[in-house]
Amino acid sequence: MRIVILTSARRGTAAYCLPVLIQHTKAEFVQVIYNEGVIKNKSKHYRQKLKKLFRIGLLGAINGFRMRKWYAIRNVDGIDVEDIEAICKKNGIPFATTSGINTSRTREIMQACKPDLGLSLGNSYISSTVFSIPVHGMLNVHGEVLPSFQHAQSVIWQIYEGSTETGYTIHKVDKKIDTGEIFKQEKFPITFRETLGQTVAATCSDILRRSARGLADVIDHFEEYDRTKVPQGHGRSYTTPSFSAFLRIYGNFRKMKGSPIREGVINKNAGN
């Protein structure tokens, strides 16, 4: 299977997953495309930022900046990655850059490499003019359980809802964000540590490792997973928490650190 990877981070999910996929799949990686994220319509971009600021409040926005380091891959517990371009160079994989995810250059690069399947690893909205290019479309790895936690930052919203369980979902990319058919989903306990930030970092490490192995499994058994994929039901969308929501998250975290947890796995390939 010929695979193209689209990513918006040089040291992110794609940089961790690619070596795992090279080692554990029989796929041919024909292209990696890195989106530089050039903002072309700055007025629209800042209007959206301002709209979000009004929704979550100034304290929520400030706290959101503080929380970013919890999710930075260099801070994720026990994870270290190379620059994605260096990984491609080592493994003879063509690497290209594009100014935006949904630009004509992105489409031209993808069309030229004639992929069977696309992987979205660390991106925002992808247009149908892009995700429809690969023969079998594109898959996305979402670091939470769908459809319950669409758009959600991992771990914190589970704690907000009083759940000690997290997980990942591998799903088809469609016209909305985090709504496509589910190929594989795994649930497992949150790794509670002394602080909330340490808990997020440790659990994100678990999510990253498990989802990379899960993605390798989906790729090598794609026809079977494609045949047994299931549509998502009604979902709930989350964003950066307001300050009041964060206080609830922190309060629940303090209560839940010692709570008993149980592990469960949903494998769509097994028909569960």
N, C-alpha and C positions, 0 to 999 in steps of 0.2 A: 504494500500500500504506500502510495506517494503522499507525504504529509507536508503541509506548510504550517508554520507557527507564526502567529501575530501576537506581538507583545508591546506594552508601553512602558516597560521597565528594563533597564540594563542588568540589574542585579535583583531580580524578583522571582516570581513563581516559575517563569519560563527558564531562567538560568538554573534553578534547582531541578526542575523536571526533565530538561533535555538530556543530561547525562544518564539519568535513570531510564528514560525511554530508549536511548541508544543501547544501553546495556541489556535491557529486559524485553525488548520487542524486536520483531523482524522487519519493522517498517523502514522505509527509505525517506529520510528527511531532506526534502528537495529545496527548501527555502525557509529562512527565518527573516521576518520583517519587523523591524523596530520602529515604532511610532515615536517621533520626537516631540509630539504634542505642541506644535506651533499654534498659537491662538490667532486665528485670522479675523474673527469677528469679536473684537475685544468688548464692544459695547454690550453685545448679547451675553458674553461670558460673565461680565461683571454684574449685569442685571440678574442673572441666575444666582450668582454668589450673594447678591444683596437680598434676593428673595429667600434664600436659605437662611441668611442671617436673621431676618425678621421671624422666620419660623422657629429657629432654635434659640434665639437670643444671643446677646453679646457674650455672656458668661459661657453659654454652650459652645460658641465658636472658639473662644479662648481655650476652653477645656479640650475641645476637639484637636487643636494644634498640639496640646500637651500629650494627648493620647497617641498621636501619630507614631512616636518612637516605640510604643509597645508593639506596633505592627511592622516596623521596619525589619527587613529580613536579616540585617546584620545584628539585630537585637533578639531575634527569635531564637529560643533556647537550643543551643547545640548545632545551629545551621550556619554554614558558611558557603558562599557561592562565588564563582568567578564572573567576570563580565561576560554577557551573552555572546558578544562578538568574538571574544577570545575562545570561548567554547566551540563556536562554529569553525573558527580557524583551525583548531586542533583536530577537528573531526571532518574537515573538508566539506562543510555545509555552507552553501551560498548564503551570504548575509547582506541585507539591504536596509536602507533607512527610508522613511517616508515622513512628510511633515505632519500628516494627520491620518487617522484610521480610515476615514471614508473618502480619501482623495482619489483622483484619477490615477496617480502614481501607484497607490496601493493596489488598485484593480489591475493595472497593467502588469505589475510584478507577479501577482497571483495568477493571472491568466497565462503568463509566459511559462510558469513552471508546471502547469497542467496537474494540479493536485487532485487526489482522490478524496482527501479529508483535510479540513482545516482545524487548527486548535487555537482557541482564544485563551491566552494565559496572562491575565492582568491588564484588561482593557475596559474602557467604558462602552458606550453604545456603538454597535456595529450595524451599518446599513445593510439592507437585503441585497444591494448591488455588490456588496463585498462577500457576505457570508454564503451567498448562493453560487459563488464561482466554483468551489470544489464540488466534485461529483456528488459526494454524500453530505454536503453542507459543512457546518462547523460545530465543534463541541466546545463547551465552556466548563471550567472547573470552578464551582462556587463553594467557598469555604464555610458553608452552613447547610442546614437542612431545609430543603425546598418541599412544598411551596410556603412553609411556615415562616421562613426568614429571608424573604427576597430583599435584595440590596443591602442586607444587614452586615455590619462589621462583626466578625466572628466573636463568639464567646460573650461579649457584654450584653447583647440583647437576649441571649438564652438566660443569663443571670437575672436580667430585668424581669423576665417572665417567670422566674423562680424554678428554672430547669437546671439540673446538674449535668445535662447531656448536650453534646454538640455533634458535629459531623461534617461531611462534605457531600456535594451532589455533582455528578457529571451529567450535563444536560445539553440538548440541542440548542443552538443559537437560533432564535426566531426574531420577529419584528419588535418585541418588547424586551426588557431586561429581566433575566432570571425567570422566564416563564416557559421555556421550551420543554419538550418531552424529556423525561428522565431516563437515562441509560443505566446509571449505577448510583447507589446511595449507601453510605455507611454512617452509622451512629455509634458514638462511644463517649465515655465520661469526660467531663472537663477535668483537666489536671490542676487541682487547686494547690496554690503555693501561698507563701506568707502574705504577699501583697497582691492587689488586683492586677497591677502591671505585670508582675512576674507570672501570674496565672494566665493572662492573655498570651504572653510570649511563649510559655511552656506548652499551652494548648495549641497555639498556632503552629508550633513545631510538629506536634502530633498530626494536625490536620494536613500540613504540607507533605510529610512523609507518607502518610496513608493515602492521600489523594494521588500522589505521583505513582505509587504502586497500583492503585485502582485504575488510573488512566492507562497505564501499560497493559493491564488486563483487558480493558475495553478495546484498545487498539488491536491486540492480538486475537481477540474473539469478536471482532466488530460485527460480523454478520449475525451472530447469535444475539448480541446485545441490541442491535438494530431491530431485530425481529420481535424482541420482548420489551422494547421501550414502552413507557406508559406516560400518558398526558398528566400534567399537573392539575390538581383541583384548585379551589379558591385559595389565594395566597394573601399574605400580609407583608407590606413593605415597610422598611425601616431606613433611617438615615442617621446622621450624627446626633447623639442624644442632646436634648436641652439640659440645662444645669439641674433642673428638678428631676428629670429622668435619670441623670447620672447619680444623684443622691440616692435614688431608689436602687440603682444598680449596686452602688457601694454598700448600702444597708443590707441588701440581699446577700451580697458577697460575704459580709462578716458573719451572717447567720448560717450560710451554706457551707463554709469551709470544712466543717466536720460532718456534713450530711452523708448518709450512706448512698452509694450510687451503683447502678447496674449497667452492664454493657449490652448493647444489642446491635445487630447488623441487618440492614435491609439490602439484599443483593438482587437487583431486578433480573439478573440472569438466572437466578434460582427460582424465579416466579413468586417471590414472597411479596 
